[in-house]
Amino acid sequence: MSVDAEQIASTGRPPLPAQTVRPKLLFFYTPTSGASRRAEGFLAQVLQRRGNHNTFLLSRIDASKRPDLTERLRIDTVPTLLVVTERRVQARLARPRGCTEITAFLSPWLR
């Protein structure tokens, strides 16, 4: 039995190729911000469309509890979305205003 066949038999799905690395999507928010709550809803809609919910490793970061991280990544407004690959910020979107804007921002990584 090959390695792929063994993994399919044990997990029910084929292994991901070794070079496939999911980008990190960092969502900076504050719990008291209405704009943050709206943006989170828009983001959820975008990621659920066409099965994109597994495209990113999503991290929700409360900016009020992580001032060190917000300063290091130069987050000066919430909500803000960052796409990070190989420890580098690839894209940044401050104050997303809807699904269309988020989809356009994430389009290089969406299916």
N, CA, C and O atoms as a printed pandas DataFrame, in Angstrom:
     atom_number atom_name residue_name chain_id  residue_number  x_coord  y_coord  z_coord
0              1         N          MET        A               1    0.854   -1.178    0.000
1              2        CA          MET        A               1    0.000    0.000    0.000
2              3         C          MET        A               1    0.902    1.244    0.000
3              4         O          MET        A               1    1.853    1.317    0.778
4              5         N          SER        A               2    0.608    2.219   -0.868
5              6        CA          SER        A               2    1.423    3.431   -0.930
6              7         C          SER        A               2    1.095    4.358    0.244
7              8         O          SER        A               2    0.093    4.170    0.934
8              9         N          VAL        A               3    1.953    5.360    0.458
9             10        CA          VAL        A               3    1.740    6.311    1.548
10            11         C          VAL        A               3    0.419    7.041    1.369
11            12         O          VAL        A               3   -0.333    7.202    2.330
12            13         N          ASP        A               4    0.124    7.492    0.135
13            14        CA          ASP        A               4   -1.140    8.185   -0.113
14            15         C          ASP        A               4   -2.327    7.270    0.168
15            16         O          ASP        A               4   -3.307    7.691    0.783
16            17         N          ALA        A               5   -2.240    6.029   -0.277
17            18        CA          ALA        A               5   -3.327    5.081   -0.061
18            19         C          ALA        A               5   -3.516    4.817    1.430
19            20         O          ALA        A               5   -4.644    4.688    1.905
20            21         N          GLU        A               6   -2.400    4.736    2.172
21            22        CA          GLU        A               6   -2.494    4.537    3.618
22            23         C          GLU        A               6   -3.183    5.719    4.293
23            24         O          GLU        A               6   -4.029    5.532    5.166
24            25         N          GLN        A               7   -2.819    6.941    3.888
25            26        CA          GLN        A               7   -3.437    8.116    4.504
26            27         C          GLN        A               7   -4.911    8.191    4.150
27            28         O          GLN        A               7   -5.737    8.510    5.006
28            29         N          ILE        A               8   -5.256    7.902    2.896
29            30        CA          ILE        A               8   -6.661    7.927    2.499
30            31         C          ILE        A               8   -7.438    6.903    3.309
31            32         O          ILE        A               8   -8.547    7.176    3.768
32            33         N          ALA        A               9   -6.848    5.713    3.484
33            34        CA          ALA        A               9   -7.518    4.667    4.252
34            35         C          ALA        A               9   -7.693    5.071    5.711
35            36         O          ALA        A               9   -8.725    4.774    6.314
36            37         N          SER        A              10   -6.689    5.749    6.291
37            38        CA          SER        A              10   -6.772    6.089    7.711
38            39         C          SER        A              10   -7.567    7.362    7.979
39            40         O          SER        A              10   -8.231    7.460    9.010
40            41         N          THR        A              11   -7.516    8.344    7.071
41            42        CA          THR        A              11   -8.191    9.615    7.329
42            43         C          THR        A              11   -9.404    9.850    6.449
43            44         O          THR        A              11  -10.241   10.701    6.751
44            45         N          GLY        A              12   -9.502    9.086    5.345
45            46        CA          GLY        A              12  -10.622    9.285    4.439
46            47         C          GLY        A              12  -10.388   10.379    3.407
47            48         O          GLY        A              12  -11.282   10.675    2.614
48            49         N          ARG        A              13   -9.204   10.985    3.400
49            50        CA          ARG        A              13   -8.911   12.028    2.416
50            51         C          ARG        A              13   -7.438   11.982    2.049
51            52         O          ARG        A              13   -6.608   11.547    2.847
52            53         N          PRO        A              14   -7.111   12.431    0.837
53            54        CA          PRO        A              14   -5.713   12.411    0.419
54            55         C          PRO        A              14   -4.911   13.470    1.167
55            56         O          PRO        A              14   -5.480   14.451    1.646
56            57         N          PRO        A              15   -3.596   13.283    1.273
57            58        CA          PRO        A              15   -2.758   14.276    1.963
58            59         C          PRO        A              15   -2.636   15.538    1.114
59            60         O          PRO        A              15   -2.757   15.492   -0.110
60            61         N          LEU        A              16   -2.395   16.663    1.784
61            62        CA          LEU        A              16   -2.121   17.899    1.068
62            63         C          LEU        A              16   -0.719   17.823    0.486
63            64         O          LEU        A              16    0.172   17.235    1.100
64            65         N          PRO        A              17   -0.508   18.407   -0.685
65            66        CA          PRO        A              17    0.859   18.440   -1.219
66            67         C          PRO        A              17    1.781   19.185   -0.254
67            68         O          PRO        A              17    1.345   20.102    0.442
68            69         N          ALA        A              18    3.052   18.790   -0.214
69            70        CA          ALA        A              18    4.004   19.368    0.730
70            71         C          ALA        A              18    4.157   20.870    0.548
71            72         O          ALA        A              18    4.355   21.583    1.531
72            73         N          GLN        A              19    4.071   21.376   -0.688
73            74        CA          GLN        A              19    4.271   22.797   -0.920
74            75         C          GLN        A              19    3.026   23.626   -0.620
75            76         O          GLN        A              19    3.101   24.854   -0.662
76            77         N          THR        A              20    1.899   23.014   -0.324
77            78        CA          THR        A              20    0.681   23.756   -0.034
78            79         C          THR        A              20    0.730   24.289    1.396
79            80         O          THR        A              20    0.689   23.525    2.360
80            81         N          VAL        A              21    0.817   25.588    1.511
81            82        CA          VAL        A              21    0.812   26.238    2.817
82            83         C          VAL        A              21   -0.326   27.242    2.812
83            84         O          VAL        A              21   -0.381   28.141    1.973
84            85         N          ARG        A              22   -1.228   27.074    3.756
85            86        CA          ARG        A              22   -2.350   28.007    3.829
86            87         C          ARG        A              22   -1.873   29.329    4.399
87            88         O          ARG        A              22   -1.189   29.351    5.423
88            89         N          PRO        A              23   -2.224   30.431    3.750
89            90        CA          PRO        A              23   -1.854   31.741    4.300
90            91         C          PRO        A              23   -2.632   32.006    5.586
91            92         O          PRO        A              23   -3.715   31.461    5.798
92            93         N          LYS        A              24   -2.064   32.842    6.429
93            94        CA          LYS        A              24   -2.747   33.252    7.656
94            95         C          LYS        A              24   -3.552   34.502    7.350
95            96         O          LYS        A              24   -3.077   35.409    6.667
96            97         N          LEU        A              25   -4.750   34.540    7.851
97            98        CA          LEU        A              25   -5.602   35.718    7.748
98            99         C          LEU        A              25   -5.815   36.220    9.168
99           100         O          LEU        A              25   -6.467   35.560    9.977
100          101         N          LEU        A              26   -5.267   37.380    9.464
101          102        CA          LEU        A              26   -5.391   37.965   10.796
102          103         C          LEU        A              26   -6.488   39.014   10.765
103          104         O          LEU        A              26   -6.457   39.938    9.952
104          105         N          PHE        A              27   -7.457   38.864   11.658
105          106        CA          PHE        A              27   -8.570   39.800   11.768
106          107         C          PHE        A              27   -8.427   40.537   13.091
107          108         O          PHE        A              27   -8.683   39.972   14.155
108          109         N          PHE        A              28   -8.018   41.800   13.022
109          110        CA          PHE        A              28   -7.888   42.637   14.218
110          111         C          PHE        A              28   -9.208   43.350   14.455
111          112         O          PHE        A              28   -9.763   43.970   13.548
112          113         N          TYR        A              29   -9.705   43.259   15.676
113          114        CA          TYR        A              29  -11.004   43.823   16.029
114          115         C          TYR        A              29  -10.980   44.302   17.472
115          116         O          TYR        A              29  -10.030   44.047   18.213
116          117         N          THR        A              30  -12.037   44.996   17.854
117          118        CA          THR        A              30  -12.301   45.245   19.270
118          119         C          THR        A              30  -13.740   44.827   19.522
119          120         O          THR        A              30  -14.605   45.055   18.676
120          121         N          PRO        A              31  -14.011   44.221   20.665
121          122        CA          PRO        A              31  -15.349   43.687   20.922
122          123         C          PRO        A              31  -16.432   44.759   21.021
123          124         O          PRO        A              31  -17.611   44.448   20.853
124          125         N          THR        A              32  -16.068   45.988   21.283
125          126        CA          THR        A              32  -17.071   47.048   21.424
126          127         C          THR        A              32  -17.317   47.812   20.128
127          128         O          THR        A              32  -18.132   48.734   20.100
128          129         N          SER        A              33  -16.632   47.445   19.072
129          130        CA          SER        A              33  -16.740   48.156   17.800
130          131         C          SER        A              33  -17.827   47.552   16.918
131          132         O          SER        A              33  -17.773   46.374   16.566
132          133         N          GLY        A              34  -18.807   48.369   16.568
133          134        CA          GLY        A              34  -19.851   47.919   15.647
134          135         C          GLY        A              34  -19.280   47.614   14.278
135          136         O          GLY        A              34  -19.712   46.667   13.621
136          137         N          ALA        A              35  -18.312   48.405   13.840
137          138        CA          ALA        A              35  -17.668   48.157   12.541
138          139         C          ALA        A              35  -16.957   46.803   12.537
139          140         O          ALA        A              35  -16.943   46.108   11.522
140          141         N          SER        A              36  -16.365   46.433   13.679
141          142        CA          SER        A              36  -15.703   45.125   13.783
142          143         C          SER        A              36  -16.713   43.992   13.664
143          144         O          SER        A              36  -16.460   43.002   12.977
144          145         N          ARG        A              37  -17.846   44.130   14.324
145          146        CA          ARG        A              37  -18.870   43.082   14.246
146          147         C          ARG        A              37  -19.407   42.944   12.827
147          148         O          ARG        A              37  -19.607   41.828   12.346
148          149         N          ARG        A              38  -19.642   44.070   12.151
149          150        CA          ARG        A              38  -20.118   44.016   10.761
150          151         C          ARG        A              38  -19.072   43.362    9.856
151          152         O          ARG        A              38  -19.399   42.498    9.042
152          153         N          ALA        A              39  -17.810   43.782   10.006
153          154        CA          ALA        A              39  -16.738   43.228    9.173
154          155         C          ALA        A              39  -16.588   41.727    9.392
155          156         O          ALA        A              39  -16.323   40.984    8.447
156          157         N          GLU        A              40  -16.756   41.281   10.629
157          158        CA          GLU        A              40  -16.651   39.854   10.907
158          159         C          GLU        A              40  -17.760   39.077   10.199
159          160         O          GLU        A              40  -17.527   37.979    9.694
160          161         N          GLY        A              41  -18.957   39.645   10.162
161          162        CA          GLY        A              41  -20.056   39.013    9.436
162          163         C          GLY        A              41  -19.787   38.957    7.938
163          164         O          GLY        A              41  -20.032   37.936    7.296
164          165         N          PHE        A              42  -19.283   40.054    7.384
165          166        CA          PHE        A              42  -18.938   40.078    5.958
166          167         C          PHE        A              42  -17.865   39.039    5.650
167          168         O          PHE        A              42  -17.963   38.306    4.666
168          169         N          LEU        A              43  -16.836   38.983    6.503
169          170        CA          LEU        A              43  -15.740   38.034    6.302
170          171         C          LEU        A              43  -16.258   36.599    6.329
171          172         O          LEU        A              43  -15.861   35.781    5.500
172          173         N          ALA        A              44  -17.136   36.293    7.270
173          174        CA          ALA        A              44  -17.708   34.942    7.352
174          175         C          ALA        A              44  -18.453   34.590    6.064
175          176         O          ALA        A              44  -18.338   33.469    5.569
176          177         N          GLN        A              45  -19.206   35.531    5.528
177          178        CA          GLN        A              45  -19.930   35.272    4.274
178          179         C          GLN        A              45  -18.971   34.989    3.133
179          180         O          GLN        A              45  -19.185   34.053    2.362
180          181         N          VAL        A              46  -17.918   35.782    3.014
181          182        CA          VAL        A              46  -16.945   35.611    1.929
182          183         C          VAL        A              46  -16.264   34.253    2.029
183          184         O          VAL        A              46  -16.121   33.556    1.025
184          185         N          LEU        A              47  -15.842   33.871    3.233
185          186        CA          LEU        A              47  -15.108   32.618    3.399
186          187         C          LEU        A              47  -15.995   31.390    3.243
187          188         O          LEU        A              47  -15.484   30.313    2.936
188          189         N          GLN        A              48  -17.300   31.513    3.443
189          190        CA          GLN        A              48  -18.194   30.381    3.291
190          191         C          GLN        A              48  -18.591   30.147    1.833
191          192         O          GLN        A              48  -18.980   29.039    1.465
192          193         N          ARG        A              49  -18.495   31.173    1.018
193          194        CA          ARG        A              49  -18.849   31.030   -0.394
194          195         C          ARG        A              49  -17.888   30.094   -1.097
195          196         O          ARG        A              49  -16.677   30.159   -0.885
196          197         N          ARG        A              50  -18.425   29.228   -1.929
197          198        CA          ARG        A              50  -17.639   28.308   -2.755
198          199         C          ARG        A              50  -16.617   27.506   -1.949
199          200         O          ARG        A              50  -15.589   27.098   -2.491
200          201         N          GLY        A              51  -16.879   27.280   -0.691
201          202        CA          GLY        A              51  -15.992   26.452    0.117
202          203         C          GLY        A              51  -14.668   27.098    0.477
203          204         O          GLY        A              51  -13.676   26.392    0.658
204          205         N          ASN        A              52  -14.622   28.410    0.587
205          206        CA          ASN        A              52  -13.373   29.102    0.910
206          207         C          ASN        A              52  -13.059   29.136    2.402
207          208         O          ASN        A              52  -12.071   29.753    2.800
208          209         N          HIS        A              53  -13.866   28.495    3.232
209          210        CA          HIS        A              53  -13.638   28.554    4.675
210          211         C          HIS        A              53  -12.341   27.848    5.096
211          212         O          HIS        A              53  -11.858   28.083    6.204
212          213         N          ASN        A              54  -11.770   26.996    4.248
213          214        CA          ASN        A              54  -10.498   26.332    4.583
214          215         C          ASN        A              54   -9.304   26.920    3.839
215          216         O          ASN        A              54   -8.214   26.347    3.866
216          217         N          THR        A              55   -9.495   28.037    3.187
217          218        CA          THR        A              55   -8.418   28.657    2.413
218          219         C          THR        A              55   -7.356   29.273    3.320
219          220         O          THR        A              55   -6.171   29.243    2.990
220          221         N          PHE        A              56   -7.764   29.824    4.443
221          222        CA          PHE        A              56   -6.863   30.541    5.341
222          223         C          PHE        A              56   -6.830   29.905    6.722
223          224         O          PHE        A              56   -7.757   29.200    7.121
224          225         N          LEU        A              57   -5.750   30.167    7.440
225          226        CA          LEU        A              57   -5.714   29.904    8.875
226          227         C          LEU        A              57   -6.139   31.217    9.517
227          228         O          LEU        A              57   -5.338   32.147    9.616
228          229         N          LEU        A              58   -7.375   31.298    9.949
229          230        CA          LEU        A              58   -7.953   32.538   10.461
230          231         C          LEU        A              58   -7.642   32.713   11.943
231          232         O          LEU        A              58   -7.841   31.804   12.748
232          233         N          SER        A              59   -7.151   33.896   12.283
233          234        CA          SER        A              59   -6.918   34.256   13.685
234          235         C          SER        A              59   -7.647   35.558   13.972
235          236         O          SER        A              59   -7.433   36.568   13.301
236          237         N          ARG        A              60   -8.506   35.520   14.973
237          238        CA          ARG        A              60   -9.192   36.729   15.436
238          239         C          ARG        A              60   -8.367   37.295   16.587
239          240         O          ARG        A              60   -8.095   36.597   17.563
240          241         N          ILE        A              61   -7.971   38.554   16.472
241          242        CA          ILE        A              61   -7.092   39.163   17.479
242          243         C          ILE        A              61   -7.766   40.401   18.048
243          244         O          ILE        A              61   -8.014   41.370   17.331
244          245         N          ASP        A              62   -8.061   40.361   19.342
245          246        CA          ASP        A              62   -8.632   41.509   20.041
246          247         C          ASP        A              62   -7.523   42.545   20.219
247          248         O          ASP        A              62   -6.611   42.362   21.026
248          249         N          ALA        A              63   -7.612   43.634   19.454
249          250        CA          ALA        A              63   -6.562   44.661   19.455
250          251         C          ALA        A              63   -6.377   45.289   20.834
251          252         O          ALA        A              63   -5.276   45.724   21.171
252          253         N          SER        A              64   -7.439   45.341   21.628
253          254        CA          SER        A              64   -7.324   45.940   22.953
254          255         C          SER        A              64   -6.543   45.048   23.923
255          256         O          SER        A              64   -6.003   45.536   24.916
256          257         N          LYS        A              65   -6.483   43.744   23.638
257          258        CA          LYS        A              65   -5.740   42.827   24.502
258          259         C          LYS        A              65   -4.337   42.534   23.983
259          260         O          LYS        A              65   -3.527   41.941   24.694
260          261         N          ARG        A              66   -4.042   42.942   22.755
261          262        CA          ARG        A              66   -2.724   42.682   22.170
262          263         C          ARG        A              66   -2.102   43.954   21.598
263          264         O          ARG        A              66   -1.811   44.011   20.403
264          265         N          PRO        A              67   -1.890   44.989   22.441
265          266        CA          PRO        A              67   -1.295   46.224   21.930
266          267         C          PRO        A              67    0.118   46.011   21.376
267          268         O          PRO        A              67    0.544   46.738   20.479
268          269         N          ASP        A              68    0.841   45.029   21.900
269          270        CA          ASP        A              68    2.180   44.737   21.391
270          271         C          ASP        A              68    2.139   44.303   19.928
271          272         O          ASP        A              68    2.948   44.742   19.111
272          273         N          LEU        A              69    1.186   43.439   19.619
273          274        CA          LEU        A              69    1.048   42.935   18.252
274          275         C          LEU        A              69    0.508   44.008   17.306
275          276         O          LEU        A              69    0.949   44.121   16.163
276          277         N          THR        A              70   -0.443   44.787   17.795
277          278        CA          THR        A              70   -0.975   45.858   16.944
278          279         C          THR        A              70    0.095   46.896   16.626
279          280         O          THR        A              70    0.129   47.442   15.523
280          281         N          GLU        A              71    0.957   47.163   17.583
281          282        CA          GLU        A              71    2.043   48.121   17.333
282          283         C          GLU        A              71    3.077   47.545   16.365
283          284         O          GLU        A              71    3.523   48.223   15.439
284          285         N          ARG        A              72    3.446   46.298   16.590
285          286        CA          ARG        A              72    4.462   45.663   15.734
286          287         C          ARG        A              72    3.991   45.547   14.283
287          288         O          ARG        A              72    4.787   45.702   13.357
288          289         N          LEU        A              73    2.697   45.274   14.085
289          290        CA          LEU        A              73    2.155   45.128   12.733
290          291         C          LEU        A              73    1.555   46.429   12.195
291          292         O          LEU        A              73    0.955   46.452   11.120
292          293         N          ARG        A              74    1.725   47.507   12.957
293          294        CA          ARG        A              74    1.257   48.845   12.566
294          295         C          ARG        A              74   -0.242   48.872   12.255
295          296         O          ARG        A              74   -0.671   49.360   11.209
296          297         N          ILE        A              75   -1.016   48.339   13.185
297          298        CA          ILE        A              75   -2.478   48.378   13.077
298          299         C          ILE        A              75   -2.925   49.655   13.774
299          300         O          ILE        A              75   -2.824   49.764   14.996
300          301         N          ASP        A              76   -3.422   50.626   12.998
301          302        CA          ASP        A              76   -3.849   51.875   13.619
302          303         C          ASP        A              76   -5.353   52.077   13.577
303          304         O          ASP        A              76   -5.857   53.081   14.081
304          305         N          THR        A              77   -6.074   51.137   12.983
305          306        CA          THR        A              77   -7.526   51.204   12.972
306          307         C          THR        A              77   -8.093   49.796   13.006
307          308         O          THR        A              77   -7.490   48.861   12.479
308          309         N          VAL        A              78   -9.242   49.653   13.621
309          310        CA          VAL        A              78   -9.944   48.365   13.621
310          311         C          VAL        A              78  -11.322   48.585   13.020
311          312         O          VAL        A              78  -11.929   49.638   13.213
312          313         N          PRO        A              79  -11.798   47.623   12.315
313          314        CA          PRO        A              79  -11.194   46.338   11.995
314          315         C          PRO        A              79  -10.148   46.461   10.894
315          316         O          PRO        A              79  -10.212   47.348   10.043
316          317         N          THR        A              80   -9.190   45.552   10.935
317          318        CA          THR        A              80   -8.171   45.453    9.892
318          319         C          THR        A              80   -7.919   43.983    9.604
319          320         O          THR        A              80   -7.866   43.156   10.513
320          321         N          LEU        A              81   -7.763   43.673    8.321
321          322        CA          LEU        A              81   -7.431   42.320    7.875
322          323         C          LEU        A              81   -6.017   42.322    7.317
323          324         O          LEU        A              81   -5.635   43.216    6.562
324          325         N          LEU        A              82   -5.242   41.307    7.698
325          326        CA          LEU        A              82   -3.900   41.111    7.149
326          327         C          LEU        A              82   -3.798   39.693    6.607
327          328         O          LEU        A              82   -4.273   38.746    7.235
328          329         N          VAL        A              83   -3.178   39.548    5.440
329          330        CA          VAL        A              83   -2.844   38.231    4.912
330          331         C          VAL        A              83   -1.344   38.071    5.091
331          332         O          VAL        A              83   -0.563   38.907    4.640
332          333         N          VAL        A              84   -0.946   36.986    5.756
333          334        CA          VAL        A              84    0.457   36.741    6.067
334          335         C          VAL        A              84    0.864   35.384    5.498
335          336         O          VAL        A              84    0.215   34.369    5.748
336          337         N          THR        A              85    1.951   35.390    4.727
337          338        CA          THR        A              85    2.563   34.146    4.262
338          339         C          THR        A              85    4.056   34.250    4.511
339          340         O          THR        A              85    4.663   35.307    4.336
340          341         N          GLU        A              86    4.632   33.137    4.921
341          342        CA          GLU        A              86    6.061   33.071    5.206
342          343         C          GLU        A              86    6.533   34.218    6.096
343          344         O          GLU        A              86    7.585   34.815    5.863
344          345         N          ARG        A              87    5.730   34.511    7.121
345          346        CA          ARG        A              87    6.046   35.531    8.129
346          347         C          ARG        A              87    6.136   36.952    7.575
347          348         O          ARG        A              87    6.769   37.817    8.180
348          349         N          ARG        A              88    5.506   37.193    6.428
349          350        CA          ARG        A              88    5.493   38.522    5.822
350          351         C          ARG        A              88    4.065   38.926    5.520
351          352         O          ARG        A              88    3.262   38.119    5.054
352          353         N          VAL        A              89    3.757   40.185    5.791
353          354        CA          VAL        A              89    2.437   40.708    5.464
354          355         C          VAL        A              89    2.369   40.886    3.948
355          356         O          VAL        A              89    3.147   41.640    3.363
356          357         N          GLN        A              90    1.430   40.182    3.329
357          358        CA          GLN        A              90    1.266   40.232    1.880
358          359         C          GLN        A              90    0.215   41.253    1.457
359          360         O          GLN        A              90    0.298   41.831    0.373
360          361         N          ALA        A              91   -0.780   41.471    2.328
361          362        CA          ALA        A              91   -1.866   42.395    1.993
362          363         C          ALA        A              91   -2.500   42.909    3.274
363          364         O          ALA        A              91   -2.486   42.240    4.307
364          365         N          ARG        A              92   -3.063   44.123    3.186
365          366        CA          ARG        A              92   -3.673   44.770    4.352
366          367         C          ARG        A              92   -4.934   45.497    3.890
367          368         O          ARG        A              92   -4.933   46.180    2.865
368          369         N          LEU        A              93   -6.004   45.338    4.659
369          370        CA          LEU        A              93   -7.254   46.046    4.381
370          371         C          LEU        A              93   -7.787   46.603    5.687
371          372         O          LEU        A              93   -8.183   45.852    6.579
372          373         N          ALA        A              94   -7.796   47.923    5.797
373          374        CA          ALA        A              94   -8.330   48.588    6.988
374          375         C          ALA        A              94   -9.787   48.956    6.733
375          376         O          ALA        A              94  -10.150   49.398    5.643
376          377         N          ARG        A              95  -10.601   48.768    7.743
377          378        CA          ARG        A              95  -12.025   49.093    7.710
378          379         C          ARG        A              95  -12.766   48.550    6.496
379          380         O          ARG        A              95  -13.291   49.324    5.695
380          381         N          PRO        A              96  -12.815   47.230    6.351
381          382        CA          PRO        A              96  -13.563   46.654    5.232
382          383         C          PRO        A              96  -15.034   47.046    5.330
383          384         O          PRO        A              96  -15.624   47.008    6.410
384          385         N          ARG        A              97  -15.614   47.419    4.204
385          386        CA          ARG        A              97  -16.978   47.958    4.206
386          387         C          ARG        A              97  -18.027   47.033    3.623
387          388         O          ARG        A              97  -19.195   47.412    3.543
388          389         N          GLY        A              98  -17.649   45.836    3.215
389          390        CA          GLY        A              98  -18.638   44.919    2.690
390          391         C          GLY        A              98  -18.016   43.692    2.055
391          392         O          GLY        A              98  -16.797   43.583    1.928
392          393         N          CYS        A              99  -18.884   42.769    1.659
393          394        CA          CYS        A              99  -18.426   41.511    1.067
394          395         C          CYS        A              99  -17.659   41.738   -0.224
395          396         O          CYS        A              99  -16.655   41.071   -0.476
396          397         N          THR        A             100  -18.121   42.671   -1.042
397          398        CA          THR        A             100  -17.458   42.926   -2.322
398          399         C          THR        A             100  -16.022   43.390   -2.107
399          400         O          THR        A             100  -15.111   42.927   -2.793
400          401         N          GLU        A             101  -15.819   44.289   -1.174
401          402        CA          GLU        A             101  -14.472   44.797   -0.892
402          403         C          GLU        A             101  -13.567   43.694   -0.330
403          404         O          GLU        A             101  -12.401   43.597   -0.711
404          405         N          ILE        A             102  -14.092   42.877    0.562
405          406        CA          ILE        A             102  -13.303   41.787    1.148
406          407         C          ILE        A             102  -12.989   40.736    0.089
407          408         O          ILE        A             102  -11.870   40.225    0.045
408          409         N          THR        A             103  -13.950   40.409   -0.758
409          410        CA          THR        A             103  -13.723   39.435   -1.830
410          411         C          THR        A             103  -12.629   39.924   -2.774
411          412         O          THR        A             103  -11.743   39.156   -3.150
412          413         N          ALA        A             104  -12.687   41.188   -3.156
413          414        CA          ALA        A             104  -11.655   41.748   -4.039
414          415         C          ALA        A             104  -10.284   41.709   -3.364
415          416         O          ALA        A             104   -9.280   41.405   -4.008
416          417         N          PHE        A             105  -10.244   42.016   -2.070
417          418        CA          PHE        A             105   -8.995   42.010   -1.310
418          419         C          PHE        A             105   -8.394   40.604   -1.241
419          420         O          PHE        A             105   -7.185   40.434   -1.395
420          421         N          LEU        A             106   -9.240   39.597   -1.010
421          422        CA          LEU        A             106   -8.766   38.220   -0.837
422          423         C          LEU        A             106   -8.700   37.431   -2.146
423          424         O          LEU        A             106   -8.267   36.279   -2.146
424          425         N          SER        A             107   -9.120   38.028   -3.251
425          426        CA          SER        A             107   -9.238   37.287   -4.518
426          427         C          SER        A             107   -7.975   36.545   -4.951
427          428         O          SER        A             107   -8.108   35.477   -5.548
428          429         N          PRO        A             108   -6.761   37.033   -4.696
429          430        CA          PRO        A             108   -5.602   36.249   -5.107
430          431         C          PRO        A             108   -5.515   34.870   -4.431
431          432         O          PRO        A             108   -4.845   33.972   -4.941
432          433         N          TRP        A             109   -6.177   34.708   -3.310
433          434        CA          TRP        A             109   -6.094   33.440   -2.570
434          435         C          TRP        A             109   -7.378   32.628   -2.625
435          436         O          TRP        A             109   -7.358   31.448   -2.274
436          437         N          LEU        A             110   -8.486   33.205   -3.047
437          438        CA          LEU        A             110   -9.765   32.492   -3.070
438          439         C          LEU        A             110   -9.862   31.602   -4.288
439          440         O          LEU        A             110   -9.222   31.852   -5.309
440          441         N          ARG        A             111  -10.671   30.556   -4.172
441          442        CA          ARG        A             111  -10.912   29.635   -5.295
442          443         C          ARG        A             111  -11.936   30.215   -6.224
443          444         O          ARG        A             111  -12.278   29.595   -7.231
